Amino acid sequence: MNNTKLQFKTNINCSGCVAAVKPVLDNAAGICHWSVDTANKDKVLTVVSNGISQEELMQKVKQAGYKIETLNA
């Protein structure tokens, strides 16, 4: 399966927030790699997916207590 790059606008805006979502995203099946650009005004979460769907990923971030929406390129 090809790895798909997904990007989202979030309110994950500091290293503490990144640390809070890290266990959720690190343990999620279907994620190859992820990162948050906290310097970007949209706090862009980039996920390289190898199976997780956009909807599943958004649900996980919401469960961790953060806002997330698709990033319209």
Gaussian input, Z-matrix of N, CA and C with variables (Angstrom, degrees):
# hf/3-21g

backbone

0 1
 N
 C     1     B1
 C     2     B2     1     A1
 N     3     B3     2     A2     1     D1
 C     4     B4     3     A3     2     D2
 C     5     B5     4     A4     3     D3
 N     6     B6     5     A5     4     D4
 C     7     B7     6     A6     5     D5
 C     8     B8     7     A7     6     D6
 N     9     B9     8     A8     7     D7
 C    10    B10     9     A9     8     D8
 C    11    B11    10    A10     9     D9
 N    12    B12    11    A11    10    D10
 C    13    B13    12    A12    11    D11
 C    14    B14    13    A13    12    D12
 N    15    B15    14    A14    13    D13
 C    16    B16    15    A15    14    D14
 C    17    B17    16    A16    15    D15
 N    18    B18    17    A17    16    D16
 C    19    B19    18    A18    17    D17
 C    20    B20    19    A19    18    D18
 N    21    B21    20    A20    19    D19
 C    22    B22    21    A21    20    D20
 C    23    B23    22    A22    21    D21
 N    24    B24    23    A23    22    D22
 C    25    B25    24    A24    23    D23
 C    26    B26    25    A25    24    D24
 N    27    B27    26    A26    25    D25
 C    28    B28    27    A27    26    D26
 C    29    B29    28    A28    27    D27
 N    30    B30    29    A29    28    D28
 C    31    B31    30    A30    29    D29
 C    32    B32    31    A31    30    D30
 N    33    B33    32    A32    31    D31
 C    34    B34    33    A33    32    D32
 C    35    B35    34    A34    33    D33
 N    36    B36    35    A35    34    D34
 C    37    B37    36    A36    35    D35
 C    38    B38    37    A37    36    D36
 N    39    B39    38    A38    37    D37
 C    40    B40    39    A39    38    D38
 C    41    B41    40    A40    39    D39
 N    42    B42    41    A41    40    D40
 C    43    B43    42    A42    41    D41
 C    44    B44    43    A43    42    D42
 N    45    B45    44    A44    43    D43
 C    46    B46    45    A45    44    D44
 C    47    B47    46    A46    45    D45
 N    48    B48    47    A47    46    D46
 C    49    B49    48    A48    47    D47
 C    50    B50    49    A49    48    D48
 N    51    B51    50    A50    49    D49
 C    52    B52    51    A51    50    D50
 C    53    B53    52    A52    51    D51
 N    54    B54    53    A53    52    D52
 C    55    B55    54    A54    53    D53
 C    56    B56    55    A55    54    D54
 N    57    B57    56    A56    55    D55
 C    58    B58    57    A57    56    D56
 C    59    B59    58    A58    57    D57
 N    60    B60    59    A59    58    D58
 C    61    B61    60    A60    59    D59
 C    62    B62    61    A61    60    D60
 N    63    B63    62    A62    61    D61
 C    64    B64    63    A63    62    D62
 C    65    B65    64    A64    63    D63
 N    66    B66    65    A65    64    D64
 C    67    B67    66    A66    65    D65
 C    68    B68    67    A67    66    D66
 N    69    B69    68    A68    67    D67
 C    70    B70    69    A69    68    D68
 C    71    B71    70    A70    69    D69
 N    72    B72    71    A71    70    D70
 C    73    B73    72    A72    71    D71
 C    74    B74    73    A73    72    D72
 N    75    B75    74    A74    73    D73
 C    76    B76    75    A75    74    D74
 C    77    B77    76    A76    75    D75
 N    78    B78    77    A77    76    D76
 C    79    B79    78    A78    77    D77
 C    80    B80    79    A79    78    D78
 N    81    B81    80    A80    79    D79
 C    82    B82    81    A81    80    D80
 C    83    B83    82    A82    81    D81
 N    84    B84    83    A83    82    D82
 C    85    B85    84    A84    83    D83
 C    86    B86    85    A85    84    D84
 N    87    B87    86    A86    85    D85
 C    88    B88    87    A87    86    D86
 C    89    B89    88    A88    87    D87
 N    90    B90    89    A89    88    D88
 C    91    B91    90    A90    89    D89
 C    92    B92    91    A91    90    D90
 N    93    B93    92    A92    91    D91
 C    94    B94    93    A93    92    D92
 C    95    B95    94    A94    93    D93
 N    96    B96    95    A95    94    D94
 C    97    B97    96    A96    95    D95
 C    98    B98    97    A97    96    D96
 N    99    B99    98    A98    97    D97
 C   100   B100    99    A99    98    D98
 C   101   B101   100   A100    99    D99
 N   102   B102   101   A101   100   D100
 C   103   B103   102   A102   101   D101
 C   104   B104   103   A103   102   D102
 N   105   B105   104   A104   103   D103
 C   106   B106   105   A105   104   D104
 C   107   B107   106   A106   105   D105
 N   108   B108   107   A107   106   D106
 C   109   B109   108   A108   107   D107
 C   110   B110   109   A109   108   D108
 N   111   B111   110   A110   109   D109
 C   112   B112   111   A111   110   D110
 C   113   B113   112   A112   111   D111
 N   114   B114   113   A113   112   D112
 C   115   B115   114   A114   113   D113
 C   116   B116   115   A115   114   D114
 N   117   B117   116   A116   115   D115
 C   118   B118   117   A117   116   D116
 C   119   B119   118   A118   117   D117
 N   120   B120   119   A119   118   D118
 C   121   B121   120   A120   119   D119
 C   122   B122   121   A121   120   D120
 N   123   B123   122   A122   121   D121
 C   124   B124   123   A123   122   D122
 C   125   B125   124   A124   123   D123
 N   126   B126   125   A125   124   D124
 C   127   B127   126   A126   125   D125
 C   128   B128   127   A127   126   D126
 N   129   B129   128   A128   127   D127
 C   130   B130   129   A129   128   D128
 C   131   B131   130   A130   129   D129
 N   132   B132   131   A131   130   D130
 C   133   B133   132   A132   131   D131
 C   134   B134   133   A133   132   D132
 N   135   B135   134   A134   133   D133
 C   136   B136   135   A135   134   D134
 C   137   B137   136   A136   135   D135
 N   138   B138   137   A137   136   D136
 C   139   B139   138   A138   137   D137
 C   140   B140   139   A139   138   D138
 N   141   B141   140   A140   139   D139
 C   142   B142   141   A141   140   D140
 C   143   B143   142   A142   141   D141
 N   144   B144   143   A143   142   D142
 C   145   B145   144   A144   143   D143
 C   146   B146   145   A145   144   D144
 N   147   B147   146   A146   145   D145
 C   148   B148   147   A147   146   D146
 C   149   B149   148   A148   147   D147
 N   150   B150   149   A149   148   D148
 C   151   B151   150   A150   149   D149
 C   152   B152   151   A151   150   D150
 N   153   B153   152   A152   151   D151
 C   154   B154   153   A153   152   D152
 C   155   B155   154   A154   153   D153
 N   156   B156   155   A155   154   D154
 C   157   B157   156   A156   155   D155
 C   158   B158   157   A157   156   D156
 N   159   B159   158   A158   157   D157
 C   160   B160   159   A159   158   D158
 C   161   B161   160   A160   159   D159
 N   162   B162   161   A161   160   D160
 C   163   B163   162   A162   161   D161
 C   164   B164   163   A163   162   D162
 N   165   B165   164   A164   163   D163
 C   166   B166   165   A165   164   D164
 C   167   B167   166   A166   165   D165
 N   168   B168   167   A167   166   D166
 C   169   B169   168   A168   167   D167
 C   170   B170   169   A169   168   D168
 N   171   B171   170   A170   169   D169
 C   172   B172   171   A171   170   D170
 C   173   B173   172   A172   171   D171
 N   174   B174   173   A173   172   D172
 C   175   B175   174   A174   173   D173
 C   176   B176   175   A175   174   D174
 N   177   B177   176   A176   175   D175
 C   178   B178   177   A177   176   D176
 C   179   B179   178   A178   177   D177
 N   180   B180   179   A179   178   D178
 C   181   B181   180   A180   179   D179
 C   182   B182   181   A181   180   D180
 N   183   B183   182   A182   181   D181
 C   184   B184   183   A183   182   D182
 C   185   B185   184   A184   183   D183
 N   186   B186   185   A185   184   D184
 C   187   B187   186   A186   185   D185
 C   188   B188   187   A187   186   D186
 N   189   B189   188   A188   187   D187
 C   190   B190   189   A189   188   D188
 C   191   B191   190   A190   189   D189
 N   192   B192   191   A191   190   D190
 C   193   B193   192   A192   191   D191
 C   194   B194   193   A193   192   D192
 N   195   B195   194   A194   193   D193
 C   196   B196   195   A195   194   D194
 C   197   B197   196   A196   195   D195
 N   198   B198   197   A197   196   D196
 C   199   B199   198   A198   197   D197
 C   200   B200   199   A199   198   D198
 N   201   B201   200   A200   199   D199
 C   202   B202   201   A201   200   D200
 C   203   B203   202   A202   201   D201
 N   204   B204   203   A203   202   D202
 C   205   B205   204   A204   203   D203
 C   206   B206   205   A205   204   D204
 N   207   B207   206   A206   205   D205
 C   208   B208   207   A207   206   D206
 C   209   B209   208   A208   207   D207
 N   210   B210   209   A209   208   D208
 C   211   B211   210   A210   209   D209
 C   212   B212   211   A211   210   D210
 N   213   B213   212   A212   211   D211
 C   214   B214   213   A213   212   D212
 C   215   B215   214   A214   213   D213
 N   216   B216   215   A215   214   D214
 C   217   B217   216   A216   215   D215
 C   218   B218   217   A217   216   D216

   B1=1.4582
   B2=1.5306
   B3=1.3063
   B4=1.4619
   B5=1.5216
   B6=1.3233
   B7=1.4538
   B8=1.5177
   B9=1.3108
   B10=1.4502
   B11=1.5127
   B12=1.3279
   B13=1.4596
   B14=1.5247
   B15=1.3228
   B16=1.4628
   B17=1.5237
   B18=1.3401
   B19=1.4598
   B20=1.5197
   B21=1.3380
   B22=1.4531
   B23=1.5186
   B24=1.3187
   B25=1.4586
   B26=1.5242
   B27=1.3358
   B28=1.4700
   B29=1.5242
   B30=1.3247
   B31=1.4680
   B32=1.5312
   B33=1.3242
   B34=1.4742
   B35=1.5324
   B36=1.3465
   B37=1.4579
   B38=1.5206
   B39=1.3266
   B40=1.4678
   B41=1.5260
   B42=1.3215
   B43=1.4640
   B44=1.5244
   B45=1.3253
   B46=1.4623
   B47=1.5167
   B48=1.3404
   B49=1.4697
   B50=1.5264
   B51=1.3267
   B52=1.4623
   B53=1.5223
   B54=1.3289
   B55=1.4685
   B56=1.5243
   B57=1.3421
   B58=1.4627
   B59=1.5305
   B60=1.3302
   B61=1.4694
   B62=1.5283
   B63=1.3287
   B64=1.4723
   B65=1.5290
   B66=1.3495
   B67=1.4744
   B68=1.5249
   B69=1.3266
   B70=1.4658
   B71=1.5288
   B72=1.3406
   B73=1.4646
   B74=1.5282
   B75=1.3294
   B76=1.4686
   B77=1.5310
   B78=1.3268
   B79=1.4670
   B80=1.5181
   B81=1.3198
   B82=1.4655
   B83=1.5252
   B84=1.3139
   B85=1.4693
   B86=1.5223
   B87=1.3190
   B88=1.4553
   B89=1.5103
   B90=1.3466
   B91=1.4650
   B92=1.5195
   B93=1.3215
   B94=1.4536
   B95=1.5380
   B96=1.3304
   B97=1.4605
   B98=1.5274
   B99=1.3255
   B100=1.4617
   B101=1.5130
   B102=1.3333
   B103=1.4570
   B104=1.5233
   B105=1.3361
   B106=1.4610
   B107=1.5235
   B108=1.3269
   B109=1.4602
   B110=1.5261
   B111=1.3473
   B112=1.4591
   B113=1.5254
   B114=1.3413
   B115=1.4633
   B116=1.5257
   B117=1.3230
   B118=1.4599
   B119=1.5304
   B120=1.3425
   B121=1.4748
   B122=1.5229
   B123=1.3299
   B124=1.4635
   B125=1.5264
   B126=1.3563
   B127=1.4796
   B128=1.5214
   B129=1.3138
   B130=1.4650
   B131=1.5313
   B132=1.3231
   B133=1.4652
   B134=1.5175
   B135=1.3263
   B136=1.4559
   B137=1.5229
   B138=1.3167
   B139=1.4564
   B140=1.5223
   B141=1.3275
   B142=1.4592
   B143=1.5217
   B144=1.3276
   B145=1.4643
   B146=1.5154
   B147=1.3275
   B148=1.4623
   B149=1.5192
   B150=1.3452
   B151=1.4492
   B152=1.5135
   B153=1.3357
   B154=1.4667
   B155=1.5347
   B156=1.3193
   B157=1.4668
   B158=1.5213
   B159=1.3158
   B160=1.4562
   B161=1.5296
   B162=1.3326
   B163=1.4590
   B164=1.5287
   B165=1.3371
   B166=1.4712
   B167=1.5246
   B168=1.3136
   B169=1.4589
   B170=1.5239
   B171=1.3339
   B172=1.4636
   B173=1.5314
   B174=1.3267
   B175=1.4622
   B176=1.5269
   B177=1.3211
   B178=1.4694
   B179=1.5264
   B180=1.3253
   B181=1.4662
   B182=1.5325
   B183=1.3297
   B184=1.4676
   B185=1.5258
   B186=1.3325
   B187=1.4678
   B188=1.5264
   B189=1.3333
   B190=1.4647
   B191=1.5341
   B192=1.3352
   B193=1.4618
   B194=1.5234
   B195=1.3116
   B196=1.4649
   B197=1.5162
   B198=1.3250
   B199=1.4569
   B200=1.5110
   B201=1.3248
   B202=1.4655
   B203=1.5205
   B204=1.3300
   B205=1.4514
   B206=1.5163
   B207=1.3166
   B208=1.4606
   B209=1.5080
   B210=1.3031
   B211=1.4638
   B212=1.5232
   B213=1.2973
   B214=1.4601
   B215=1.5189
   B216=1.2958
   B217=1.4679
   B218=1.5198
   A1=109.17
   A2=115.74
   A3=119.99
   A4=110.48
   A5=115.61
   A6=119.79
   A7=108.37
   A8=116.87
   A9=123.06
   A10=109.27
   A11=116.17
   A12=120.55
   A13=109.00
   A14=115.77
   A15=121.90
   A16=108.19
   A17=116.58
   A18=119.69
   A19=110.13
   A20=114.69
   A21=121.65
   A22=110.71
   A23=115.61
   A24=122.84
   A25=105.91
   A26=117.18
   A27=120.78
   A28=110.81
   A29=115.22
   A30=120.64
   A31=109.91
   A32=116.41
   A33=122.80
   A34=105.27
   A35=116.78
   A36=117.89
   A37=116.79
   A38=118.30
   A39=118.96
   A40=109.51
   A41=115.07
   A42=118.62
   A43=111.50
   A44=117.43
   A45=120.61
   A46=111.80
   A47=115.40
   A48=120.15
   A49=109.99
   A50=115.87
   A51=120.32
   A52=109.58
   A53=116.89
   A54=121.12
   A55=111.09
   A56=116.94
   A57=120.45
   A58=112.05
   A59=117.60
   A60=119.33
   A61=112.19
   A62=116.74
   A63=120.73
   A64=113.21
   A65=120.21
   A66=118.12
   A67=112.70
   A68=116.41
   A69=120.14
   A70=110.39
   A71=115.88
   A72=119.49
   A73=112.32
   A74=116.76
   A75=119.56
   A76=111.90
   A77=116.84
   A78=120.63
   A79=113.28
   A80=117.46
   A81=120.61
   A82=109.76
   A83=115.19
   A84=119.37
   A85=109.07
   A86=116.51
   A87=120.40
   A88=114.64
   A89=117.57
   A90=120.22
   A91=108.07
   A92=114.85
   A93=121.68
   A94=110.37
   A95=115.67
   A96=122.06
   A97=107.92
   A98=117.41
   A99=120.45
   A100=110.25
   A101=115.80
   A102=121.60
   A103=109.11
   A104=115.79
   A105=121.54
   A106=107.70
   A107=115.86
   A108=121.43
   A109=107.89
   A110=116.44
   A111=120.10
   A112=111.91
   A113=118.28
   A114=121.24
   A115=111.56
   A116=116.59
   A117=121.58
   A118=108.92
   A119=117.84
   A120=119.96
   A121=112.18
   A122=117.50
   A123=121.42
   A124=113.11
   A125=117.76
   A126=122.26
   A127=109.79
   A128=115.30
   A129=121.39
   A130=111.76
   A131=114.10
   A132=122.22
   A133=107.40
   A134=116.06
   A135=121.40
   A136=107.77
   A137=115.81
   A138=121.58
   A139=108.53
   A140=115.96
   A141=119.89
   A142=105.37
   A143=114.57
   A144=121.63
   A145=110.36
   A146=115.82
   A147=119.64
   A148=108.12
   A149=114.21
   A150=119.23
   A151=114.96
   A152=117.81
   A153=118.94
   A154=109.18
   A155=115.63
   A156=119.16
   A157=109.60
   A158=115.06
   A159=121.38
   A160=110.15
   A161=116.48
   A162=121.04
   A163=111.86
   A164=116.30
   A165=120.25
   A166=110.11
   A167=116.05
   A168=120.96
   A169=110.82
   A170=116.66
   A171=120.51
   A172=110.48
   A173=116.45
   A174=121.01
   A175=110.74
   A176=116.90
   A177=120.83
   A178=111.28
   A179=116.88
   A180=120.35
   A181=109.69
   A182=117.37
   A183=120.57
   A184=110.86
   A185=116.79
   A186=120.51
   A187=110.93
   A188=116.49
   A189=120.96
   A190=110.95
   A191=116.34
   A192=119.74
   A193=115.12
   A194=117.59
   A195=120.67
   A196=111.70
   A197=114.38
   A198=120.84
   A199=107.93
   A200=115.51
   A201=120.35
   A202=107.62
   A203=115.55
   A204=120.90
   A205=108.29
   A206=115.85
   A207=118.74
   A208=109.11
   A209=115.70
   A210=122.25
   A211=107.18
   A212=116.31
   A213=120.29
   A214=108.52
   A215=115.23
   A216=120.57
   A217=111.22
   D1=135.85
   D2=179.34
   D3=-72.67
   D4=144.99
   D5=175.36
   D6=-79.12
   D7=132.31
   D8=-178.26
   D9=-110.98
   D10=133.32
   D11=178.90
   D12=-92.42
   D13=121.92
   D14=178.80
   D15=-114.34
   D16=140.76
   D17=177.52
   D18=-129.75
   D19=141.91
   D20=-175.92
   D21=-137.85
   D22=150.91
   D23=172.05
   D24=-91.32
   D25=130.53
   D26=-176.50
   D27=-134.92
   D28=179.66
   D29=169.74
   D30=-115.43
   D31=29.90
   D32=174.60
   D33=-84.13
   D34=95.58
   D35=-165.39
   D36=-115.65
   D37=8.15
   D38=178.26
   D39=-154.19
   D40=172.77
   D41=-178.04
   D42=-64.08
   D43=-30.59
   D44=176.70
   D45=-65.24
   D46=-39.24
   D47=177.83
   D48=-67.22
   D49=-42.19
   D50=177.99
   D51=-60.16
   D52=-42.76
   D53=178.67
   D54=-62.74
   D55=-33.15
   D56=-179.44
   D57=-70.51
   D58=-36.02
   D59=-179.35
   D60=-89.19
   D61=-14.59
   D62=-177.12
   D63=-53.89
   D64=-50.43
   D65=-179.54
   D66=-62.96
   D67=-34.55
   D68=-179.77
   D69=-65.80
   D70=-48.31
   D71=-177.04
   D72=-76.59
   D73=-35.34
   D74=178.98
   D75=-65.21
   D76=-30.70
   D77=-177.08
   D78=-96.20
   D79=-0.57
   D80=-178.87
   D81=-78.67
   D82=130.97
   D83=176.36
   D84=-69.21
   D85=140.97
   D86=174.59
   D87=93.01
   D88=6.74
   D89=176.10
   D90=-109.46
   D91=124.28
   D92=179.54
   D93=-86.26
   D94=-46.14
   D95=-177.58
   D96=-157.68
   D97=150.65
   D98=175.53
   D99=-149.47
   D100=156.11
   D101=176.61
   D102=-157.47
   D103=157.66
   D104=177.21
   D105=-123.03
   D106=128.51
   D107=176.12
   D108=-90.82
   D109=89.28
   D110=-176.31
   D111=-72.98
   D112=-13.76
   D113=177.26
   D114=-79.11
   D115=-21.56
   D116=179.71
   D117=-76.49
   D118=139.19
   D119=-177.66
   D120=-61.00
   D121=-26.02
   D122=179.36
   D123=-90.47
   D124=0.71
   D125=179.35
   D126=49.31
   D127=60.70
   D128=-170.24
   D129=-72.43
   D130=122.10
   D131=173.10
   D132=-93.59
   D133=121.77
   D134=177.10
   D135=-111.67
   D136=127.53
   D137=-178.71
   D138=-125.87
   D139=130.18
   D140=171.12
   D141=-96.03
   D142=110.74
   D143=-174.91
   D144=-94.22
   D145=137.17
   D146=168.85
   D147=-124.84
   D148=43.68
   D149=176.06
   D150=148.75
   D151=-32.65
   D152=-177.88
   D153=-71.29
   D154=141.16
   D155=179.31
   D156=-87.64
   D157=161.77
   D158=178.03
   D159=-57.27
   D160=-41.58
   D161=-178.53
   D162=-66.12
   D163=-42.88
   D164=179.46
   D165=-62.90
   D166=-42.41
   D167=-178.91
   D168=-63.80
   D169=-45.05
   D170=179.93
   D171=-61.83
   D172=-38.70
   D173=179.06
   D174=-63.17
   D175=-41.71
   D176=-179.24
   D177=-63.84
   D178=-43.17
   D179=-179.76
   D180=-66.36
   D181=-39.44
   D182=177.36
   D183=-64.29
   D184=-38.78
   D185=177.88
   D186=-63.43
   D187=-29.84
   D188=178.60
   D189=-78.07
   D190=-7.85
   D191=174.72
   D192=101.03
   D193=16.75
   D194=-177.66
   D195=-117.93
   D196=154.68
   D197=175.95
   D198=-83.58
   D199=145.48
   D200=179.17
   D201=-152.06
   D202=139.67
   D203=173.76
   D204=-146.31
   D205=157.87
   D206=-179.42
   D207=-65.83
   D208=146.86
   D209=-179.65
   D210=-97.02
   D211=116.47
   D212=178.67
   D213=-84.32
   D214=109.00
   D215=-175.84
   D216=-69.69

